[in-house]
Every structure is written in C-alpha cells, then in structure tokens.
C-alpha cells in the first residue's frame, strides 16, 4: 500500500505582476507583464508531493476549501491534473482565496493574501475522523494559511500519534510558537528568518550568529523542542546559502549546498517545492540526507520557471539533475 501524505491548508488563485521595481506610496509605475497562476501554500505543497513522487508510489491528498467561483474550479482542477486526491476539498459560497504577487526583476517577490474560502477551513472532530479513518502512519503537511493549524496539530497528536506532522510556520504567527505546540511537531522546515524568530521566542538565551556554525547550533537547539517519538527532524533553509538539517541521531547537523542556476526567474514556490520534496522522499523511507538533496535539486529547477504550482518539476526531471 502506498504511503499517505495529507496536506491541510490553503488554495489561492495567484494574480502576478512582473515589474522592475515596486512603486512607493502614491506612485504609479508601469509594470512589465501580468499573469495568473494556481497557488496557496497548501496547493503548492500538495502538487509538490505528488509531482515529486515516483508515479503511483505516494497517495497525496488535499484537505481544503474553495469558493463557488471560477477561481475555485480552476484550483480544484489543478490538483486533479497533478494527481492529487481531492475528496476532501470542499466548496463554500463566496470567493476563493486570492494572492496578489509582485515579482521584481531579480526574482524576489512580495505577496498580499486574501483568505476567502481558506478562512472557513475549520474542521470538526467528526470531519477529522472521516479524513483519517484507517490512516495510522504517513505524513500530514501543515502551514499557517488557514485558521485551524493549532487545533489540527492537537487533534492529530491525540488521535493519530504515529502520523508525522510536517510543519512550515509560514506566514509566521508568534502566538503559535509555544513549547507545548512545538513538542507535537515531527518535521519542521523553516527558513533562516523564521528560525531566528523561533529562537527569540523559545530560546531567548541562545546567542545567534549568521554564519554556518551559528545555524548548525540553532538547528541542534530547535530539534530538541520537537516531538522525539517520530522523525524528530529540523531543516533550516537559507536560500542560495544552502540548508542545514538535523535529527538528533548524528553528531552534528549536516549542510547541503544550494544548486547553482543560470537565471532565477521566480522564487514564489521554491520553499513549497523544497518542502514537498523532503516529505515525498521521507514518506518513501529515503534517508534524510537523500531527501534534502533531492528537495534542493527540485527547488533549483522550480526557481527557473514562472508560477508557484506550475513551476514545480516532475520526479523524473529532478532525478536527471541530481
């Protein structure tokens, strides 16, 4: 039986403007191009897990809410086309989630999110039971673009403790960063800024430095905060500076360099691609080092294409680039 990866989270229709610069207050500036794409961290992660798995070897499911508009129908079809199980994607009256994205010429982006139907993703105990009936292992992928993340974490650890909770705390919400909550997390993937924010809240006495040694030390301390029963792993991503991972089983955290690319086109879905690559590999019982190297190669391909979901590569393409 194929391992099950369940993604719970947001689905957003992305409205993307490409520009040489972002206008200041009161300024009108001529942009270069406009595009629409499928996005939302939940959708991106589900598409990433599905595309970055060998065909038929991982059962990827999406739990989310779409609006009763054309945006919602497009979002659901995007998941279907990527091979994601949409049995638990519900439709509610009103607008789907929308993200307005400004992409500058160097590939950096700024994002405004309107939650829309994502704001109604609040599951009852009965709904959780239905979703996870017969599921006792695998991974659940979570982020902070829907309102019930904390409750999801608590329900899973109380009712399905062997399922690995894979969490990216983005957008960062300080009220969700507590020792109690993080003691229920099994796989934590954070960027360097989020890692610093976590340290300020939960590790205030830790001296932080921006070099590799500093982030290795930070990875060790953050890993101690996580649930020790399952994979108990932290990955800190640093963009072009690579990533650091640690699961407490090796002597020291491991550094993985980023993949060099000729041109960065759009970084919008890079983090979600990386997340999906790590989870899909671990779900298939690959080693942590193998998973991070695979995810690094996948995100290196993703940033060379426009669009969050559309830029996520296929498993076969990543294997060729390892």
NUVEXDO-296197 format. One line per 3 residues: number of its first residue (from 0); for each residue x negated, y negated, z of N, C-alpha, C. Coordinates in steps of 0.1 Angstrom, whole numbers. Example, Ala and Ser with C-alpha at 12.3 -4.5 7.8 and 13.67 -1.06 7.14 Angstrom:
BEGIN
0	-132:57:78:-123:45:78:-132:33:78  -128:22:71:-137:11:71:-129:0:79
This chain:
BEGIN
0	-8:12:0:0:0:0:-9:-13:0  -5:-22:-8:-13:-34:-9:-12:-42:3  -23:-49:8:-22:-58:20:-13:-69:16
3	-6:-74:27:4:-85:25:-2:-98:30  -2:-109:22:-6:-122:26:7:-131:25  11:-137:36:23:-145:36:19:-160:38
6	22:-168:29:19:-182:30:32:-190:34  31:-197:45:42:-205:50:38:-220:49  46:-228:41:42:-241:40:49:-249:29
9	42:-259:25:47:-270:16:47:-266:1  56:-272:-6:56:-271:-21:59:-286:-25  50:-292:-32:51:-305:-37:49:-307:-52
12	57:-316:-57:55:-319:-71:46:-331:-71  35:-330:-78:24:-340:-78:26:-350:-90  26:-362:-86:26:-373:-96:12:-380:-96
15	4:-378:-106:-10:-381:-106:-14:-392:-115  -20:-402:-110:-25:-413:-118:-40:-413:-117  -47:-414:-129:-61:-415:-130:-65:-429:-133
18	-75:-434:-125:-79:-448:-125:-93:-450:-122  -99:-461:-127:-113:-464:-124:-115:-469:-110  -104:-475:-105:-105:-480:-91:-91:-480:-85
21	-90:-481:-72:-77:-482:-65:-75:-497:-63  -63:-502:-67:-60:-516:-65:-59:-520:-50  -63:-533:-47:-62:-538:-34:-48:-543:-32
24	-45:-547:-20:-31:-552:-17:-28:-564:-26  -16:-563:-32:-12:-574:-41:-18:-574:-55  -27:-565:-57:-33:-564:-70:-27:-554:-80
27	-26:-558:-92:-21:-549:-103:-33:-545:-112  -34:-532:-114:-46:-527:-121:-41:-517:-132  -47:-518:-144:-44:-509:-155:-50:-495:-153
30	-42:-485:-151:-47:-471:-149:-51:-465:-163  -57:-453:-162:-61:-447:-175:-51:-436:-180  -45:-429:-171:-36:-418:-175:-27:-414:-164
33	-16:-407:-167:-6:-402:-158:-3:-388:-161  -2:-379:-151:2:-365:-153:10:-360:-142  17:-350:-144:25:-343:-133:19:-329:-132
36	18:-324:-119:13:-311:-116:21:-305:-105  20:-292:-103:25:-285:-92:15:-285:-81  20:-287:-68:11:-288:-57:17:-286:-44
39	12:-292:-33:15:-289:-20:6:-278:-15  1:-280:-3:-9:-271:2:-4:-256:3  9:-255:6:14:-241:7:14:-234:-7
42	20:-242:-17:20:-236:-30:6:-234:-35  -3:-243:-33:-17:-241:-38:-23:-229:-32  -21:-227:-19:-27:-216:-12:-21:-202:-17
45	-8:-202:-19:-2:-190:-24:-7:-187:-38  -7:-197:-47:-12:-194:-60:-27:-190:-60  -35:-196:-51:-49:-192:-50:-51:-178:-45
48	-43:-174:-35:-44:-160:-30:-41:-150:-41  -30:-153:-49:-25:-144:-59:-35:-144:-71  -39:-155:-76:-48:-156:-87:-62:-150:-84
51	-66:-152:-72:-80:-148:-68:-80:-134:-62  -70:-126:-64:-70:-112:-60:-70:-104:-73  -76:-92:-73:-76:-83:-84:-61:-80:-87
54	-57:-79:-99:-43:-77:-103:-37:-65:-95  -25:-68:-89:-18:-58:-82:-23:-53:-69  -34:-59:-64:-40:-54:-52:-37:-61:-39
57	-31:-73:-40:-26:-81:-28:-12:-85:-31  -3:-83:-21:11:-87:-22:11:-101:-16  13:-111:-24:13:-125:-19:27:-130:-19
60	31:-136:-7:45:-140:-5:44:-155:-1  54:-163:-6:56:-177:-2:69:-179:6  67:-186:17:79:-190:25:79:-205:25
63	90:-210:19:91:-225:18:105:-229:15  106:-243:12:119:-248:9:117:-258:-3  125:-257:-13:125:-266:-25:139:-274:-25
66	139:-285:-31:151:-293:-33:159:-288:-44  171:-293:-45:181:-289:-56:179:-298:-69  166:-301:-71:163:-310:-83:154:-302:-93
69	151:-309:-104:143:-303:-114:129:-300:-109  124:-308:-100:111:-306:-94:111:-292:-87  121:-290:-79:122:-277:-72:122:-265:-81
72	129:-266:-91:130:-254:-101:116:-252:-107  109:-263:-110:96:-261:-116:86:-255:-106  87:-259:-93:78:-254:-83:80:-239:-81
75	92:-235:-81:95:-221:-79:90:-212:-91  92:-218:-103:88:-211:-115:72:-210:-115  66:-220:-110:51:-220:-110:46:-208:-101
78	53:-206:-90:49:-194:-81:52:-181:-88  63:-180:-94:67:-168:-102:56:-165:-112  53:-175:-120:43:-173:-131:29:-169:-125
81	26:-173:-113:13:-169:-107:14:-155:-100  26:-149:-100:27:-135:-94:30:-135:-80  35:-147:-75:38:-148:-60:53:-143:-58
84	55:-136:-47:69:-132:-43:76:-144:-37  87:-148:-43:94:-160:-39:107:-156:-32  109:-145:-26:121:-140:-20:125:-149:-8
87	115:-156:-2:118:-164:9:115:-179:7  116:-183:-6:117:-197:-10:131:-201:-11  136:-209:-2:150:-213:-1:152:-227:-8
90	164:-229:-12:168:-242:-19:177:-250:-9  174:-263:-7:183:-271:1:187:-283:-7  198:-290:-3:202:-301:-11:193:-313:-9
93	191:-320:-20:182:-332:-20:169:-330:-27  160:-339:-24:147:-340:-31:137:-329:-26  130:-324:-35:118:-316:-32:107:-325:-27
96	97:-318:-21:85:-326:-17:78:-332:-29  73:-344:-27:66:-351:-37:52:-357:-32  42:-356:-40:29:-362:-36:25:-371:-47
99	22:-383:-43:17:-394:-53:2:-394:-51  -6:-391:-61:-20:-389:-60:-27:-399:-69  -37:-406:-64:-46:-415:-72:-59:-408:-73
102	-64:-406:-85:-77:-399:-87:-86:-409:-94  -98:-412:-87:-107:-422:-92:-117:-415:-101  -125:-423:-109:-133:-417:-119:-144:-408:-114
105	-147:-409:-101:-157:-400:-96:-151:-387:-91  -138:-385:-93:-131:-373:-89:-125:-374:-75  -128:-384:-67:-122:-385:-54:-108:-388:-55
108	-100:-384:-44:-85:-387:-45:-80:-392:-33  -68:-399:-34:-60:-405:-23:-46:-400:-25  -40:-395:-14:-27:-388:-16:-16:-394:-6
111	-4:-397:-11:7:-400:-3:18:-389:-5  22:-384:7:32:-373:6:45:-377:12  56:-374:4:70:-375:9:75:-360:11
114	78:-357:24:81:-343:27:93:-337:20  104:-345:18:115:-339:11:120:-326:18  122:-316:9:127:-303:14:118:-296:24
117	105:-300:23:95:-294:32:98:-297:47  104:-308:49:108:-312:62:119:-304:68  125:-296:60:136:-287:65:131:-272:67
120	118:-270:66:113:-257:68:111:-254:83  122:-251:89:122:-248:104:129:-234:105  122:-224:108:127:-210:108:132:-206:122
123	143:-199:122:149:-193:134:142:-180:137  144:-175:149:138:-162:153:143:-151:143  156:-152:140:162:-142:131:155:-142:117
126	152:-154:112:145:-156:99:131:-150:100  124:-153:111:110:-147:112:111:-132:112  121:-127:119:122:-112:120:125:-106:106
129	133:-113:98:136:-109:84:124:-109:76  116:-120:77:104:-122:68:94:-111:71  92:-108:84:81:-99:89:86:-85:93
132	98:-82:88:103:-68:91:94:-58:84  88:-49:93:79:-39:87:65:-43:85  62:-56:87:48:-61:85:41:-62:98
135	30:-55:99:23:-55:112:8:-59:110  4:-61:98:-10:-65:96:-11:-74:84  -23:-77:79:-25:-86:69:-28:-100:74
138	-24:-110:66:-27:-124:69:-15:-133:67  -13:-143:76:-4:-154:74:-12:-167:72  -10:-174:62:-17:-186:59:-9:-199:62
141	-14:-207:71:-7:-219:76:-15:-232:74  -7:-243:73:-13:-257:73:-3:-266:80  -5:-279:79:3:-288:87:13:-297:78
144	16:-292:66:25:-300:57:40:-295:59  43:-289:70:57:-286:73:58:-287:88  70:-290:94:71:-294:107:70:-283:118
147	70:-271:115:71:-260:125:59:-251:126  47:-257:123:35:-249:124:32:-243:138  34:-251:148:31:-246:162:40:-235:166
150	53:-236:162:63:-225:165:59:-212:157  55:-214:145:51:-202:137:40:-195:144  30:-202:148:18:-196:155:23:-188:167
153	31:-195:175:35:-188:188:44:-176:185  53:-177:175:61:-165:172:53:-153:167  43:-156:158:35:-145:153:27:-139:164
156	21:-146:172:12:-140:183:21:-133:193  33:-137:195:42:-130:205:48:-117:199  50:-118:186:58:-107:179:50:-98:169
159	39:-104:163:31:-96:154:16:-99:156  11:-95:168:-2:-100:172:-14:-95:163  -11:-84:155:-22:-79:147:-23:-86:134
162	-13:-94:130:-14:-102:118:-24:-113:121  -34:-115:112:-43:-126:113:-37:-139:109  -38:-149:117:-33:-162:114:-45:-170:108
165	-44:-174:95:-54:-182:89:-49:-196:88  -56:-205:93:-51:-219:95:-61:-229:90  -55:-239:83:-62:-251:79:-55:-263:85
168	-60:-270:95:-52:-280:102:-52:-293:94  -46:-292:82:-46:-304:73:-31:-306:69  -26:-319:69:-32:-331:74:-34:-329:89
171	-45:-335:94:-49:-333:108:-39:-340:118  -34:-332:127:-25:-337:137:-30:-334:151  -34:-344:158:-41:-342:171:-33:-335:181
174	-19:-336:180:-10:-330:190:-10:-315:189  -15:-310:177:-15:-295:175:-29:-289:180  -38:-298:183:-51:-293:187:-52:-291:202
177	-49:-280:207:-49:-276:221:-56:-263:223  -62:-261:234:-69:-248:236:-59:-236:236  -47:-239:241:-37:-228:241:-34:-224:227
180	-31:-234:218:-27:-231:204:-39:-225:197  -51:-230:198:-62:-225:190:-67:-212:195  -63:-208:207:-66:-194:212:-58:-184:205
183	-48:-188:197:-40:-179:189:-44:-178:174  -53:-186:170:-58:-187:156:-69:-176:154  -68:-169:143:-78:-159:140:-88:-163:130
186	-84:-170:119:-93:-175:109:-91:-190:108  -101:-198:111:-99:-213:110:-109:-218:99  -103:-225:89:-111:-231:79:-109:-246:79
189	-119:-254:82:-119:-268:84:-130:-275:76  -127:-287:71:-138:-295:65:-146:-302:76  -157:-308:72:-166:-314:83:-159:-324:91
192	-150:-333:85:-143:-343:92:-134:-337:102  -126:-327:98:-117:-320:108:-125:-313:119  -136:-307:116:-144:-301:126:-149:-311:137
195	-153:-323:132:-157:-333:142:-145:-337:150  -133:-339:144:-121:-343:151:-117:-332:162  -119:-320:158:-116:-309:168:-126:-310:180
198	-138:-312:177:-148:-313:187:-146:-325:197  -141:-336:192:-138:-348:200:-127:-344:210  -117:-336:205:-106:-333:214:-108:-322:223
201	-115:-311:219:-116:-299:227:-130:-297:232  -140:-303:226:-154:-301:230:-161:-315:233  -155:-323:241:-160:-337:242:-174:-338:247
204	-179:-328:254:-193:-329:259:-203:-324:249  -199:-319:238:-208:-314:227:-214:-326:220  -227:-326:219:-234:-336:211:-234:-332:196
207	-228:-341:188:-226:-339:174:-238:-345:165  -242:-338:155:-252:-343:146:-247:-339:132  -251:-347:122:-246:-345:108:-255:-335:100
210	-265:-330:106:-274:-321:98:-268:-306:99  -275:-297:91:-270:-284:91:-271:-277:105  -281:-280:112:-282:-274:125:-271:-278:134
213	-267:-291:133:-256:-296:141:-243:-289:138  -240:-286:125:-228:-279:121:-228:-265:125  -240:-259:125:-241:-245:129:-237:-244:144
216	-243:-253:152:-239:-254:166:-224:-256:168  -219:-265:160:-204:-268:161:-196:-255:158  -200:-248:148:-193:-235:144:-193:-225:155
219	-205:-224:162:-205:-215:174:-195:-219:185  -195:-231:188:-186:-236:198:-171:-235:194  -168:-238:182:-154:-237:177:-149:-223:177
222	-158:-214:173:-155:-200:172:-151:-194:186  -157:-199:196:-153:-195:210:-139:-198:214  -133:-208:207:-120:-213:210:-109:-203:204
225	-113:-195:194:-103:-187:187:-100:-174:194  -89:-168:189:-85:-155:194:-96:-145:191  -99:-137:201:-111:-128:199:-106:-114:195
228	-93:-112:193:-88:-99:190:-89:-94:176  -88:-104:167:-88:-101:152:-101:-105:146  -100:-112:134:-112:-116:127:-120:-126:134
231	-114:-135:142:-122:-145:151:-133:-152:143  -129:-159:132:-138:-165:123:-136:-180:121  -146:-188:120:-145:-202:117:-154:-204:104
234	-148:-212:95:-156:-217:83:-155:-232:83  -167:-239:82:-167:-253:81:-172:-256:67  -164:-263:59:-168:-267:46:-173:-281:45
237	-183:-284:37:-190:-297:37:-191:-302:22  -181:-298:14:-182:-303:0:-194:-298:-7  -201:-308:-13:-213:-305:-21:-225:-300:-12
240	-223:-301:1:-234:-297:10:-232:-282:14  -222:-275:8:-220:-261:11:-211:-259:23  -212:-247:29:-204:-244:41:-211:-235:51
243	-206:-234:63:-211:-227:73:-200:-218:79  -203:-205:81:-193:-196:87:-199:-188:98  -190:-184:107:-194:-176:119:-183:-169:125
246	-185:-156:129:-175:-148:135:-179:-142:149  -190:-147:154:-195:-143:167:-202:-130:167  -203:-123:156:-209:-110:155:-224:-110:151
249	-228:-121:144:-241:-123:140:-249:-132:150  -262:-132:149:-269:-140:158:-267:-155:156  -266:-159:144:-264:-174:141:-254:-175:130
252	-247:-187:129:-239:-189:117:-246:-189:104  -239:-186:93:-246:-184:80:-242:-196:71  -252:-201:64:-250:-212:55:-249:-207:41
255	-239:-212:33:-237:-209:19:-238:-222:11  -246:-223:1:-248:-235:-7:-236:-236:-16  -232:-248:-20:-222:-250:-30:-227:-247:-44
258	-217:-244:-53:-221:-242:-67:-223:-255:-74  -234:-256:-81:-236:-268:-89:-228:-268:-101  -221:-280:-104:-213:-281:-116:-218:-293:-124
261	-215:-292:-137:-219:-303:-146:-211:-315:-144  -198:-314:-142:-189:-325:-141:-178:-322:-131  -176:-331:-121:-164:-330:-112:-153:-337:-118
264	-142:-330:-121:-130:-336:-128:-119:-340:-118  -116:-331:-108:-106:-333:-99:-107:-324:-87  -109:-330:-75:-112:-322:-63:-99:-319:-55
267	-87:-322:-61:-74:-321:-54:-72:-308:-48  -74:-297:-55:-71:-284:-50:-83:-275:-46  -94:-282:-44:-106:-274:-41:-106:-267:-28
270	-101:-274:-17:-100:-268:-4:-91:-257:-4  -79:-258:-10:-69:-248:-10:-74:-235:-18  -81:-238:-29:-87:-227:-37:-97:-219:-28
273	-106:-227:-21:-115:-220:-12:-108:-212:-2  -98:-217:5:-90:-210:15:-84:-197:9  -78:-198:-2:-72:-187:-9:-82:-176:-12
276	-94:-180:-17:-105:-171:-20:-110:-163:-8  -111:-170:3:-116:-164:16:-105:-153:20  -93:-158:21:-82:-149:26:-80:-137:17
279	-80:-139:4:-77:-128:-5:-88:-117:-4  -101:-122:-2:-112:-112:0:-111:-105:13  -108:-112:24:-108:-106:37:-96:-96:37
282	-85:-100:31:-73:-91:30:-77:-77:24  -86:-78:15:-91:-66:8:-103:-59:15  -105:-63:27:-116:-58:36:-130:-60:31
285	-132:-71:23:-145:-75:19:-152:-81:31  -165:-82:31:-173:-88:42:-171:-103:42  -173:-109:54:-171:-123:55:-180:-131:45
288	-193:-127:44:-202:-133:35:-198:-132:21  -193:-120:17:-188:-118:4:-176:-127:1  -167:-129:11:-155:-137:9:-159:-152:8
291	-168:-157:15:-172:-171:14:-179:-174:1  -188:-165:-3:-195:-166:-16:-185:-166:-27  -175:-157:-27:-165:-157:-37:-157:-170:-37
294	-153:-174:-26:-145:-187:-25:-153:-199:-29  -165:-199:-27:-174:-210:-31:-174:-211:-46  -176:-199:-53:-176:-199:-67:-162:-203:-73
297	-152:-199:-66:-138:-202:-71:-136:-217:-70  -139:-223:-59:-137:-238:-58:-146:-246:-67  -158:-240:-70:-167:-247:-80:-160:-247:-94
300	-153:-237:-97:-146:-237:-110:-134:-246:-110  -127:-246:-98:-114:-254:-97:-117:-269:-99  -128:-274:-94:-130:-289:-95:-134:-294:-109
303	-135:-284:-118:-139:-288:-132:-126:-289:-140  -114:-287:-134:-102:-288:-142:-92:-298:-134  -83:-304:-142:-73:-312:-136:-62:-304:-130
306	-56:-310:-119:-44:-304:-113:-48:-295:-101  -40:-295:-91:-42:-287:-79:-40:-272:-82  -28:-268:-85:-25:-254:-88:-30:-249:-101
309	-29:-258:-111:-33:-254:-125:-48:-252:-126  -55:-258:-117:-70:-257:-118:-75:-245:-111  -67:-237:-104:-72:-225:-96:-75:-214:-106
312	-87:-209:-106:-91:-199:-116:-86:-185:-113  -87:-176:-122:-83:-162:-120:-95:-154:-114  -92:-143:-108:-102:-135:-102:-113:-131:-112
315	-109:-127:-124:-119:-123:-133:-128:-134:-137  -124:-146:-138:-132:-157:-141:-142:-160:-130  -138:-158:-118:-147:-161:-106:-158:-150:-106
318	-154:-137:-108:-164:-126:-108:-175:-129:-119  -171:-134:-130:-181:-137:-141:-191:-148:-137  -187:-156:-127:-195:-167:-123:-203:-165:-110
321	-201:-153:-104:-209:-151:-92:-223:-148:-94
